[in-house]
Amino acid sequence: MNDSEEKPVCPKCSSKSIAQIHYGLPAFTEDLERRLEAKEIILGGCGISEDSPKYQCVDCGEKFGLYL
Ligand SMILES: [Zn+2]
């Protein structure tokens, strides 16, 4: 496992509390639930389009980045 992935920063409020938006139907595992609760992950639903954002700021709700 490689956890050294760079953490994104909110372009609006510079917060580092960023949740990654997951699309589609995830497998509900204990790990996923823990990450949802910690707001590391937000579920974006099944609808994904070309301008679907990849991240959402936990503090101000700004969505940014492109998923595709
Ligand atoms: Zn923000």
N, CA, C, O and the ligand as a Tripos MOL2 file, in Angstrom:
@<TRIPOS>MOLECULE
protein
  273   271    69     0     0
PROTEIN
NO_CHARGES

@<TRIPOS>ATOM
      1 N           0.8360   -1.2050    0.0000 N.3       1 MET1
      2 CA          0.0000    0.0000    0.0000 C.3       1 MET1
      3 C           0.8710    1.2560    0.0000 C.2       1 MET1
      4 O           1.8730    1.3370    0.7110 O.2       1 MET1
      5 N           0.4790    2.1980   -0.7860 N.am      2 ASN2
      6 CA          1.2110    3.4570   -0.8560 C.3       2 ASN2
      7 C           0.3160    4.5990   -0.4020 C.2       2 ASN2
      8 O          -0.6090    4.9920   -1.1130 O.2       2 ASN2
      9 N           0.5940    5.1290    0.7820 N.am      3 ASP3
     10 CA         -0.2420    6.2000    1.3280 C.3       3 ASP3
     11 C           0.4200    7.5660    1.1990 C.2       3 ASP3
     12 O          -0.0220    8.5340    1.8190 O.2       3 ASP3
     13 N           1.4530    7.6440    0.4130 N.am      4 SER4
     14 CA          2.1770    8.9030    0.3170 C.3       4 SER4
     15 C           1.5880    9.8290   -0.7570 C.2       4 SER4
     16 O           2.2230   10.7930   -1.1830 O.2       4 SER4
     17 N           0.3800    9.5150   -1.1740 N.am      5 GLU5
     18 CA         -0.3100   10.3480   -2.1570 C.3       5 GLU5
     19 C          -0.4350   11.7800   -1.6330 C.2       5 GLU5
     20 O          -0.7520   11.9920   -0.4630 O.2       5 GLU5
     21 N          -0.1880   12.7450   -2.4950 N.am      6 GLU6
     22 CA         -0.2430   14.1260   -2.0590 C.3       6 GLU6
     23 C          -1.6590   14.5520   -1.7190 C.2       6 GLU6
     24 O          -2.6030   14.2530   -2.4500 O.2       6 GLU6
     25 N          -1.7970   15.2470   -0.6120 N.am      7 LYS7
     26 CA         -3.1130   15.7320   -0.2030 C.3       7 LYS7
     27 C          -3.4590   17.0100   -0.9620 C.2       7 LYS7
     28 O          -2.6640   17.9490   -1.0010 O.2       7 LYS7
     29 N          -4.6370   17.0420   -1.5600 N.am      8 PRO8
     30 CA         -5.0420   18.2580   -2.2630 C.3       8 PRO8
     31 C          -5.4250   19.3600   -1.2880 C.2       8 PRO8
     32 O          -5.7460   19.0970   -0.1290 O.2       8 PRO8
     33 N          -5.3880   20.5760   -1.7620 N.am      9 VAL9
     34 CA         -5.7330   21.7380   -0.9460 C.3       9 VAL9
     35 C          -6.8870   22.4690   -1.6260 C.2       9 VAL9
     36 O          -6.9060   22.6050   -2.8490 O.2       9 VAL9
     37 N          -7.8380   22.9360   -0.8390 N.am     10 CYS10
     38 CA         -8.9870   23.6450   -1.4010 C.3      10 CYS10
     39 C          -8.5350   24.9400   -2.0900 C.2      10 CYS10
     40 O          -7.8170   25.7430   -1.4940 O.2      10 CYS10
     41 N          -8.9570   25.1410   -3.3470 N.am     11 PRO11
     42 CA         -8.5610   26.3620   -4.0610 C.3      11 PRO11
     43 C          -9.2760   27.6040   -3.5310 C.2      11 PRO11
     44 O          -8.8710   28.7300   -3.8200 O.2      11 PRO11
     45 N         -10.3380   27.3960   -2.7560 N.am     12 LYS12
     46 CA        -11.1380   28.5190   -2.2880 C.3      12 LYS12
     47 C         -10.7190   28.9870   -0.8970 C.2      12 LYS12
     48 O         -10.5180   30.1800   -0.6670 O.2      12 LYS12
     49 N         -10.5860   28.0220    0.0390 N.am     13 CYS13
     50 CA        -10.3000   28.4300    1.4240 C.3      13 CYS13
     51 C          -8.9750   27.8630    1.9390 C.2      13 CYS13
     52 O          -8.6290   28.0370    3.1070 O.2      13 CYS13
     53 N          -8.2400   27.1820    1.0560 N.am     14 SER14
     54 CA         -6.9300   26.6210    1.3990 C.3      14 SER14
     55 C          -6.9830   25.5460    2.4800 C.2      14 SER14
     56 O          -5.9600   25.2050    3.0740 O.2      14 SER14
     57 N          -8.1720   25.0150    2.7290 N.am     15 SER15
     58 CA         -8.2880   23.9540    3.7210 C.3      15 SER15
     59 C          -7.6570   22.6780    3.1960 C.2      15 SER15
     60 O          -7.6540   22.4140    1.9940 O.2      15 SER15
     61 N          -7.1200   21.8920    4.1220 N.am     16 LYS16
     62 CA         -6.5840   20.5920    3.7220 C.3      16 LYS16
     63 C          -7.5520   19.4720    4.0870 C.2      16 LYS16
     64 O          -7.2450   18.2920    3.9210 O.2      16 LYS16
     65 N          -8.7260   19.8570    4.5880 N.am     17 SER17
     66 CA         -9.7470   18.8460    4.8700 C.3      17 SER17
     67 C         -10.5150   18.5650    3.5820 C.2      17 SER17
     68 O         -11.5790   19.1330    3.3370 O.2      17 SER17
     69 N          -9.9630   17.6950    2.7860 N.am     18 ILE18
     70 CA        -10.5330   17.4380    1.4730 C.3      18 ILE18
     71 C         -11.0310   16.0070    1.4040 C.2      18 ILE18
     72 O         -10.3100   15.0670    1.7390 O.2      18 ILE18
     73 N         -12.2590   15.8540    0.9700 N.am     19 ALA19
     74 CA        -12.8140   14.5200    0.7770 C.3      19 ALA19
     75 C         -12.7170   14.1590   -0.6980 C.2      19 ALA19
     76 O         -12.9090   14.9950   -1.5810 O.2      19 ALA19
     77 N         -12.4170   12.9080   -0.9310 N.am     20 GLN20
     78 CA        -12.3880   12.4370   -2.3040 C.3      20 GLN20
     79 C         -13.7880   11.9410   -2.6600 C.2      20 GLN20
     80 O         -14.4070   11.2060   -1.8910 O.2      20 GLN20
     81 N         -14.2760   12.3420   -3.8120 N.am     21 ILE21
     82 CA        -15.6140   11.9340   -4.2230 C.3      21 ILE21
     83 C         -15.5270   10.6200   -4.9830 C.2      21 ILE21
     84 O         -14.7750   10.4910   -5.9500 O.2      21 ILE21
     85 N         -16.3120    9.6440   -4.5270 N.am     22 HIS22
     86 CA        -16.3410    8.3550   -5.2040 C.3      22 HIS22
     87 C         -17.6390    8.2060   -5.9690 C.2      22 HIS22
     88 O         -18.7180    8.5200   -5.4660 O.2      22 HIS22
     89 N         -17.5180    7.7280   -7.1790 N.am     23 TYR23
     90 CA        -18.7070    7.5330   -8.0090 C.3      23 TYR23
     91 C         -19.0000    6.0500   -8.1790 C.2      23 TYR23
     92 O         -18.1440    5.1900   -7.9740 O.2      23 TYR23
     93 N         -20.2240    5.7930   -8.5550 N.am     24 GLY24
     94 CA        -20.6230    4.4050   -8.7200 C.3      24 GLY24
     95 C         -21.0320    3.8120   -7.3830 C.2      24 GLY24
     96 O         -21.1180    4.5200   -6.3800 O.2      24 GLY24
     97 N         -21.2770    2.5420   -7.3740 N.am     25 LEU25
     98 CA        -21.6950    1.8810   -6.1450 C.3      25 LEU25
     99 C         -20.4920    1.2070   -5.4980 C.2      25 LEU25
    100 O         -19.9540    0.2310   -6.0220 O.2      25 LEU25
    101 N         -20.0780    1.7410   -4.3510 N.am     26 PRO26
    102 CA        -18.9240    1.1480   -3.6760 C.3      26 PRO26
    103 C         -19.3290   -0.0900   -2.8900 C.2      26 PRO26
    104 O         -20.5010   -0.2680   -2.5580 O.2      26 PRO26
    105 N         -18.3780   -0.9230   -2.6010 N.am     27 ALA27
    106 CA        -18.6100   -2.0470   -1.7110 C.3      27 ALA27
    107 C         -18.5470   -1.5100   -0.2840 C.2      27 ALA27
    108 O         -17.5440   -0.9250    0.1250 O.2      27 ALA27
    109 N         -19.6200   -1.7140    0.4650 N.am     28 PHE28
    110 CA        -19.6460   -1.1580    1.8170 C.3      28 PHE28
    111 C         -18.8620   -2.0250    2.7810 C.2      28 PHE28
    112 O         -19.3780   -2.9810    3.3590 O.2      28 PHE28
    113 N         -17.6200   -1.6660    2.9330 N.am     29 THR29
    114 CA        -16.7620   -2.3770    3.8600 C.3      29 THR29
    115 C         -16.5880   -1.5230    5.1120 C.2      29 THR29
    116 O         -16.9560   -0.3480    5.1320 O.2      29 THR29
    117 N         -16.0300   -2.1230    6.1430 N.am     30 GLU30
    118 CA        -15.7760   -1.3610    7.3710 C.3      30 GLU30
    119 C         -14.8250   -0.2110    7.0980 C.2      30 GLU30
    120 O         -14.9660    0.8800    7.6500 O.2      30 GLU30
    121 N         -13.8530   -0.4770    6.2350 N.am     31 ASP31
    122 CA        -12.8770    0.5600    5.8930 C.3      31 ASP31
    123 C         -13.5580    1.7270    5.2000 C.2      31 ASP31
    124 O         -13.2720    2.8850    5.5040 O.2      31 ASP31
    125 N         -14.4570    1.4300    4.2710 N.am     32 LEU32
    126 CA        -15.1560    2.4950    3.5610 C.3      32 LEU32
    127 C         -16.0070    3.3070    4.5330 C.2      32 LEU32
    128 O         -16.0130    4.5370    4.4830 O.2      32 LEU32
    129 N         -16.7200    2.6210    5.4100 N.am     33 GLU33
    130 CA        -17.5780    3.3340    6.3610 C.3      33 GLU33
    131 C         -16.7700    4.2360    7.2790 C.2      33 GLU33
    132 O         -17.1900    5.3390    7.6280 O.2      33 GLU33
    133 N         -15.5930    3.7370    7.6620 N.am     34 ARG34
    134 CA        -14.7510    4.5540    8.5300 C.3      34 ARG34
    135 C         -14.2750    5.8010    7.7790 C.2      34 ARG34
    136 O         -14.2050    6.8910    8.3480 O.2      34 ARG34
    137 N         -13.9540    5.6280    6.5150 N.am     35 ARG35
    138 CA        -13.4690    6.7760    5.7360 C.3      35 ARG35
    139 C         -14.6040    7.7430    5.4100 C.2      35 ARG35
    140 O         -14.3760    8.9470    5.2990 O.2      35 ARG35
    141 N         -15.8180    7.2300    5.2560 N.am     36 LEU36
    142 CA        -16.9660    8.1080    5.0470 C.3      36 LEU36
    143 C         -17.2050    8.9390    6.2990 C.2      36 LEU36
    144 O         -17.4790   10.1370    6.2240 O.2      36 LEU36
    145 N         -17.0970    8.2850    7.4510 N.am     37 GLU37
    146 CA        -17.3370    8.9680    8.7080 C.3      37 GLU37
    147 C         -16.2590   10.0110    8.9820 C.2      37 GLU37
    148 O         -16.5350   11.0700    9.5460 O.2      37 GLU37
    149 N         -15.0560    9.7080    8.5870 N.am     38 ALA38
    150 CA        -13.9410   10.6420    8.7700 C.3      38 ALA38
    151 C         -13.9500   11.7250    7.7000 C.2      38 ALA38
    152 O         -13.0790   12.5950    7.6770 O.2      38 ALA38
    153 N         -14.9370   11.6650    6.8170 N.am     39 LYS39
    154 CA        -15.0610   12.6210    5.7050 C.3      39 LYS39
    155 C         -13.8310   12.6120    4.8000 C.2      39 LYS39
    156 O         -13.4420   13.6400    4.2450 O.2      39 LYS39
    157 N         -13.2390   11.4480    4.6660 N.am     40 GLU40
    158 CA        -12.1570   11.3160    3.6920 C.3      40 GLU40
    159 C         -12.7490   11.0440    2.3180 C.2      40 GLU40
    160 O         -12.1430   11.3240    1.2830 O.2      40 GLU40
    161 N         -13.9510   10.4900    2.3470 N.am     41 ILE41
    162 CA        -14.6170   10.1090    1.1080 C.3      41 ILE41
    163 C         -16.0560   10.6030    1.1390 C.2      41 ILE41
    164 O         -16.7260   10.5330    2.1690 O.2      41 ILE41
    165 N         -16.5230   11.1030    0.0000 N.am     42 ILE42
    166 CA        -17.9190   11.4630   -0.1650 C.3      42 ILE42
    167 C         -18.4410   10.6630   -1.3440 C.2      42 ILE42
    168 O         -17.7440   10.4940   -2.3450 O.2      42 ILE42
    169 N         -19.6530   10.1760   -1.2280 N.am     43 LEU43
    170 CA        -20.2090    9.4280   -2.3470 C.3      43 LEU43
    171 C         -20.9060   10.3810   -3.3120 C.2      43 LEU43
    172 O         -21.7760   11.1560   -2.9150 O.2      43 LEU43
    173 N         -20.5190   10.3150   -4.5620 N.am     44 GLY44
    174 CA        -21.0560   11.2320   -5.5690 C.3      44 GLY44
    175 C         -22.1930   10.6320   -6.3660 C.2      44 GLY44
    176 O         -22.7170   11.2750   -7.2760 O.2      44 GLY44
    177 N         -22.5870    9.4050   -6.0400 N.am     45 GLY45
    178 CA        -23.6650    8.7650   -6.7820 C.3      45 GLY45
    179 C         -23.1620    8.1240   -8.0580 C.2      45 GLY45
    180 O         -21.9600    8.0750   -8.3190 O.2      45 GLY45
    181 N         -24.0940    7.6360   -8.8420 N.am     46 CYS46
    182 CA        -23.7120    6.8790  -10.0400 C.3      46 CYS46
    183 C         -23.4480    7.7910  -11.2210 C.2      46 CYS46
    184 O         -22.7340    7.4200  -12.1530 O.2      46 CYS46
    185 N         -24.0270    8.9910  -11.1830 N.am     47 GLY47
    186 CA        -23.9410    9.8610  -12.3420 C.3      47 GLY47
    187 C         -22.5950   10.5300  -12.4400 C.2      47 GLY47
    188 O         -22.2840   11.4320  -11.6620 O.2      47 GLY47
    189 N         -21.8110   10.1030  -13.3700 N.am     48 ILE48
    190 CA        -20.5080   10.7300  -13.5620 C.3      48 ILE48
    191 C         -20.4420   11.2790  -14.9790 C.2      48 ILE48
    192 O         -20.7870   10.6030  -15.9490 O.2      48 ILE48
    193 N         -19.9920   12.5170  -15.0670 N.am     49 SER49
    194 CA        -19.8850   13.1430  -16.3840 C.3      49 SER49
    195 C         -18.5100   13.7660  -16.5400 C.2      49 SER49
    196 O         -17.6730   13.6870  -15.6410 O.2      49 SER49
    197 N         -18.2900   14.3750  -17.6720 N.am     50 GLU50
    198 CA        -16.9660   14.9010  -17.9650 C.3      50 GLU50
    199 C         -16.5280   15.9870  -16.9900 C.2      50 GLU50
    200 O         -15.3350   16.1890  -16.7650 O.2      50 GLU50
    201 N         -17.5120   16.6870  -16.4130 N.am     51 ASP51
    202 CA        -17.1190   17.7580  -15.4880 C.3      51 ASP51
    203 C         -17.3800   17.3810  -14.0320 C.2      51 ASP51
    204 O         -17.4730   18.2560  -13.1700 O.2      51 ASP51
    205 N         -17.4980   16.1000  -13.7600 N.am     52 SER52
    206 CA        -17.6560   15.6660  -12.3790 C.3      52 SER52
    207 C         -16.3970   15.9790  -11.5850 C.2      52 SER52
    208 O         -15.2860   15.6750  -12.0190 O.2      52 SER52
    209 N         -16.5810   16.5960  -10.4080 N.am     53 PRO53
    210 CA        -15.4080   16.9390   -9.6060 C.3      53 PRO53
    211 C         -14.8210   15.7210   -8.9120 C.2      53 PRO53
    212 O         -15.5070   14.7250   -8.6850 O.2      53 PRO53
    213 N         -13.5660   15.8150   -8.5880 N.am     54 LYS54
    214 CA        -12.8760   14.7100   -7.9330 C.3      54 LYS54
    215 C         -12.8320   14.8820   -6.4240 C.2      54 LYS54
    216 O         -12.8290   13.9090   -5.6700 O.2      54 LYS54
    217 N         -12.7980   16.1370   -6.0000 N.am     55 TYR55
    218 CA        -12.6720   16.4010   -4.5650 C.3      55 TYR55
    219 C         -13.7360   17.3820   -4.0870 C.2      55 TYR55
    220 O         -14.2540   18.1880   -4.8610 O.2      55 TYR55
    221 N         -14.0500   17.2970   -2.7990 N.am     56 GLN56
    222 CA        -14.9120   18.3020   -2.1910 C.3      56 GLN56
    223 C         -14.2880   18.7400   -0.8910 C.2      56 GLN56
    224 O         -13.8410   17.9220   -0.0860 O.2      56 GLN56
    225 N         -14.2620   20.0740   -0.6920 N.am     57 CYS57
    226 CA        -13.7260   20.6280    0.5360 C.3      57 CYS57
    227 C         -14.7020   20.3680    1.6770 C.2      57 CYS57
    228 O         -15.8910   20.6680    1.5660 O.2      57 CYS57
    229 N         -14.1990   19.8110    2.7680 N.am     58 VAL58
    230 CA        -15.0600   19.5170    3.9120 C.3      58 VAL58
    231 C         -15.4830   20.8050    4.6060 C.2      58 VAL58
    232 O         -16.5670   20.8720    5.1860 O.2      58 VAL58
    233 N         -14.6440   21.8140    4.5500 N.am     59 ASP59
    234 CA        -14.9130   23.0600    5.2750 C.3      59 ASP59
    235 C         -15.8770   23.9890    4.5540 C.2      59 ASP59
    236 O         -16.8050   24.5040    5.1770 O.2      59 ASP59
    237 N         -15.6850   24.2180    3.2560 N.am     60 CYS60
    238 CA        -16.5360   25.1890    2.5690 C.3      60 CYS60
    239 C         -17.4090   24.5440    1.4950 C.2      60 CYS60
    240 O         -18.2610   25.2140    0.9120 O.2      60 CYS60
    241 N         -17.2100   23.2650    1.2280 N.am     61 GLY61
    242 CA        -18.0700   22.5800    0.2730 C.3      61 GLY61
    243 C         -17.6890   22.7820   -1.1800 C.2      61 GLY61
    244 O         -18.3690   22.2900   -2.0810 O.2      61 GLY61
    245 N         -16.6120   23.5000   -1.4090 N.am     62 GLU62
    246 CA        -16.1450   23.7160   -2.7740 C.3      62 GLU62
    247 C         -15.7690   22.3970   -3.4300 C.2      62 GLU62
    248 O         -15.0740   21.5710   -2.8390 O.2      62 GLU62
    249 N         -16.2360   22.2090   -4.6570 N.am     63 LYS63
    250 CA        -15.8510   21.0000   -5.4010 C.3      63 LYS63
    251 C         -14.8490   21.3910   -6.4680 C.2      63 LYS63
    252 O         -15.0070   22.4060   -7.1470 O.2      63 LYS63
    253 N         -13.8330   20.5870   -6.6060 N.am     64 PHE64
    254 CA        -12.7840   20.9400   -7.5660 C.3      64 PHE64
    255 C         -12.0700   19.7000   -8.0630 C.2      64 PHE64
    256 O         -12.2630   18.5930   -7.5610 O.2      64 PHE64
    257 N         -11.2530   19.9190   -9.0490 N.am     65 GLY65
    258 CA        -10.5430   18.8100   -9.6670 C.3      65 GLY65
    259 C         -11.4650   18.0720  -10.6230 C.2      65 GLY65
    260 O         -12.6860   18.1230  -10.4770 O.2      65 GLY65
    261 N         -10.9040   17.4110  -11.5670 N.am     66 LEU66
    262 CA        -11.7210   16.6460  -12.4990 C.3      66 LEU66
    263 C         -11.5040   15.1770  -12.2870 C.2      66 LEU66
    264 O         -10.3730   14.6980  -12.2080 O.2      66 LEU66
    265 N         -12.6130   14.4640  -12.1950 N.am     67 TYR67
    266 CA        -12.5190   13.0410  -11.9160 C.3      67 TYR67
    267 C         -11.9540   12.2770  -13.1030 C.2      67 TYR67
    268 O         -11.1440   11.3630  -12.9500 O.2      67 TYR67
    269 N         -12.4030   12.6770  -14.2920 N.am     68 LEU68
    270 CA        -11.9750   11.9490  -15.4930 C.3      68 LEU68
    271 C         -10.6860   12.5280  -16.0580 C.2      68 LEU68
    272 O         -10.1800   12.0400  -17.0680 O.2      68 LEU68
    273 ZN        -12.6750   25.0610    1.0760 Zn       69 ZN69
@<TRIPOS>BOND
     1     1     2 1
     2     2     3 1
     3     3     4 2
     4     3     5 am
     5     5     6 1
     6     6     7 1
     7     7     8 2
     8     7     9 am
     9     9    10 1
    10    10    11 1
    11    11    12 2
    12    11    13 am
    13    13    14 1
    14    14    15 1
    15    15    16 2
    16    15    17 am
    17    17    18 1
    18    18    19 1
    19    19    20 2
    20    19    21 am
    21    21    22 1
    22    22    23 1
    23    23    24 2
    24    23    25 am
    25    25    26 1
    26    26    27 1
    27    27    28 2
    28    27    29 am
    29    29    30 1
    30    30    31 1
    31    31    32 2
    32    31    33 am
    33    33    34 1
    34    34    35 1
    35    35    36 2
    36    35    37 am
    37    37    38 1
    38    38    39 1
    39    39    40 2
    40    39    41 am
    41    41    42 1
    42    42    43 1
    43    43    44 2
    44    43    45 am
    45    45    46 1
    46    46    47 1
    47    47    48 2
    48    47    49 am
    49    49    50 1
    50    50    51 1
    51    51    52 2
    52    51    53 am
    53    53    54 1
    54    54    55 1
    55    55    56 2
    56    55    57 am
    57    57    58 1
    58    58    59 1
    59    59    60 2
    60    59    61 am
    61    61    62 1
    62    62    63 1
    63    63    64 2
    64    63    65 am
    65    65    66 1
    66    66    67 1
    67    67    68 2
    68    67    69 am
    69    69    70 1
    70    70    71 1
    71    71    72 2
    72    71    73 am
    73    73    74 1
    74    74    75 1
    75    75    76 2
    76    75    77 am
    77    77    78 1
    78    78    79 1
    79    79    80 2
    80    79    81 am
    81    81    82 1
    82    82    83 1
    83    83    84 2
    84    83    85 am
    85    85    86 1
    86    86    87 1
    87    87    88 2
    88    87    89 am
    89    89    90 1
    90    90    91 1
    91    91    92 2
    92    91    93 am
    93    93    94 1
    94    94    95 1
    95    95    96 2
    96    95    97 am
    97    97    98 1
    98    98    99 1
    99    99   100 2
   100    99   101 am
   101   101   102 1
   102   102   103 1
   103   103   104 2
   104   103   105 am
   105   105   106 1
   106   106   107 1
   107   107   108 2
   108   107   109 am
   109   109   110 1
   110   110   111 1
   111   111   112 2
   112   111   113 am
   113   113   114 1
   114   114   115 1
   115   115   116 2
   116   115   117 am
   117   117   118 1
   118   118   119 1
   119   119   120 2
   120   119   121 am
   121   121   122 1
   122   122   123 1
   123   123   124 2
   124   123   125 am
   125   125   126 1
   126   126   127 1
   127   127   128 2
   128   127   129 am
   129   129   130 1
   130   130   131 1
   131   131   132 2
   132   131   133 am
   133   133   134 1
   134   134   135 1
   135   135   136 2
   136   135   137 am
   137   137   138 1
   138   138   139 1
   139   139   140 2
   140   139   141 am
   141   141   142 1
   142   142   143 1
   143   143   144 2
   144   143   145 am
   145   145   146 1
   146   146   147 1
   147   147   148 2
   148   147   149 am
   149   149   150 1
   150   150   151 1
   151   151   152 2
   152   151   153 am
   153   153   154 1
   154   154   155 1
   155   155   156 2
   156   155   157 am
   157   157   158 1
   158   158   159 1
   159   159   160 2
   160   159   161 am
   161   161   162 1
   162   162   163 1
   163   163   164 2
   164   163   165 am
   165   165   166 1
   166   166   167 1
   167   167   168 2
   168   167   169 am
   169   169   170 1
   170   170   171 1
   171   171   172 2
   172   171   173 am
   173   173   174 1
   174   174   175 1
   175   175   176 2
   176   175   177 am
   177   177   178 1
   178   178   179 1
   179   179   180 2
   180   179   181 am
   181   181   182 1
   182   182   183 1
   183   183   184 2
   184   183   185 am
   185   185   186 1
   186   186   187 1
   187   187   188 2
   188   187   189 am
   189   189   190 1
   190   190   191 1
   191   191   192 2
   192   191   193 am
   193   193   194 1
   194   194   195 1
   195   195   196 2
   196   195   197 am
   197   197   198 1
   198   198   199 1
   199   199   200 2
   200   199   201 am
   201   201   202 1
   202   202   203 1
   203   203   204 2
   204   203   205 am
   205   205   206 1
   206   206   207 1
   207   207   208 2
   208   207   209 am
   209   209   210 1
   210   210   211 1
   211   211   212 2
   212   211   213 am
   213   213   214 1
   214   214   215 1
   215   215   216 2
   216   215   217 am
   217   217   218 1
   218   218   219 1
   219   219   220 2
   220   219   221 am
   221   221   222 1
   222   222   223 1
   223   223   224 2
   224   223   225 am
   225   225   226 1
   226   226   227 1
   227   227   228 2
   228   227   229 am
   229   229   230 1
   230   230   231 1
   231   231   232 2
   232   231   233 am
   233   233   234 1
   234   234   235 1
   235   235   236 2
   236   235   237 am
   237   237   238 1
   238   238   239 1
   239   239   240 2
   240   239   241 am
   241   241   242 1
   242   242   243 1
   243   243   244 2
   244   243   245 am
   245   245   246 1
   246   246   247 1
   247   247   248 2
   248   247   249 am
   249   249   250 1
   250   250   251 1
   251   251   252 2
   252   251   253 am
   253   253   254 1
   254   254   255 1
   255   255   256 2
   256   255   257 am
   257   257   258 1
   258   258   259 1
   259   259   260 2
   260   259   261 am
   261   261   262 1
   262   262   263 1
   263   263   264 2
   264   263   265 am
   265   265   266 1
   266   266   267 1
   267   267   268 2
   268   267   269 am
   269   269   270 1
   270   270   271 1
   271   271   272 2
@<TRIPOS>SUBSTRUCTURE
     1 MET1         2 RESIDUE 1 A MET
     2 ASN2         6 RESIDUE 1 A ASN
     3 ASP3        10 RESIDUE 1 A ASP
     4 SER4        14 RESIDUE 1 A SER
     5 GLU5        18 RESIDUE 1 A GLU
     6 GLU6        22 RESIDUE 1 A GLU
     7 LYS7        26 RESIDUE 1 A LYS
     8 PRO8        30 RESIDUE 1 A PRO
     9 VAL9        34 RESIDUE 1 A VAL
    10 CYS10       38 RESIDUE 1 A CYS
    11 PRO11       42 RESIDUE 1 A PRO
    12 LYS12       46 RESIDUE 1 A LYS
    13 CYS13       50 RESIDUE 1 A CYS
    14 SER14       54 RESIDUE 1 A SER
    15 SER15       58 RESIDUE 1 A SER
    16 LYS16       62 RESIDUE 1 A LYS
    17 SER17       66 RESIDUE 1 A SER
    18 ILE18       70 RESIDUE 1 A ILE
    19 ALA19       74 RESIDUE 1 A ALA
    20 GLN20       78 RESIDUE 1 A GLN
    21 ILE21       82 RESIDUE 1 A ILE
    22 HIS22       86 RESIDUE 1 A HIS
    23 TYR23       90 RESIDUE 1 A TYR
    24 GLY24       94 RESIDUE 1 A GLY
    25 LEU25       98 RESIDUE 1 A LEU
    26 PRO26      102 RESIDUE 1 A PRO
    27 ALA27      106 RESIDUE 1 A ALA
    28 PHE28      110 RESIDUE 1 A PHE
    29 THR29      114 RESIDUE 1 A THR
    30 GLU30      118 RESIDUE 1 A GLU
    31 ASP31      122 RESIDUE 1 A ASP
    32 LEU32      126 RESIDUE 1 A LEU
    33 GLU33      130 RESIDUE 1 A GLU
    34 ARG34      134 RESIDUE 1 A ARG
    35 ARG35      138 RESIDUE 1 A ARG
    36 LEU36      142 RESIDUE 1 A LEU
    37 GLU37      146 RESIDUE 1 A GLU
    38 ALA38      150 RESIDUE 1 A ALA
    39 LYS39      154 RESIDUE 1 A LYS
    40 GLU40      158 RESIDUE 1 A GLU
    41 ILE41      162 RESIDUE 1 A ILE
    42 ILE42      166 RESIDUE 1 A ILE
    43 LEU43      170 RESIDUE 1 A LEU
    44 GLY44      174 RESIDUE 1 A GLY
    45 GLY45      178 RESIDUE 1 A GLY
    46 CYS46      182 RESIDUE 1 A CYS
    47 GLY47      186 RESIDUE 1 A GLY
    48 ILE48      190 RESIDUE 1 A ILE
    49 SER49      194 RESIDUE 1 A SER
    50 GLU50      198 RESIDUE 1 A GLU
    51 ASP51      202 RESIDUE 1 A ASP
    52 SER52      206 RESIDUE 1 A SER
    53 PRO53      210 RESIDUE 1 A PRO
    54 LYS54      214 RESIDUE 1 A LYS
    55 TYR55      218 RESIDUE 1 A TYR
    56 GLN56      222 RESIDUE 1 A GLN
    57 CYS57      226 RESIDUE 1 A CYS
    58 VAL58      230 RESIDUE 1 A VAL
    59 ASP59      234 RESIDUE 1 A ASP
    60 CYS60      238 RESIDUE 1 A CYS
    61 GLY61      242 RESIDUE 1 A GLY
    62 GLU62      246 RESIDUE 1 A GLU
    63 LYS63      250 RESIDUE 1 A LYS
    64 PHE64      254 RESIDUE 1 A PHE
    65 GLY65      258 RESIDUE 1 A GLY
    66 LEU66      262 RESIDUE 1 A LEU
    67 TYR67      266 RESIDUE 1 A TYR
    68 LEU68      270 RESIDUE 1 A LEU
    69 ZN69       273 GROUP 0 **** ****
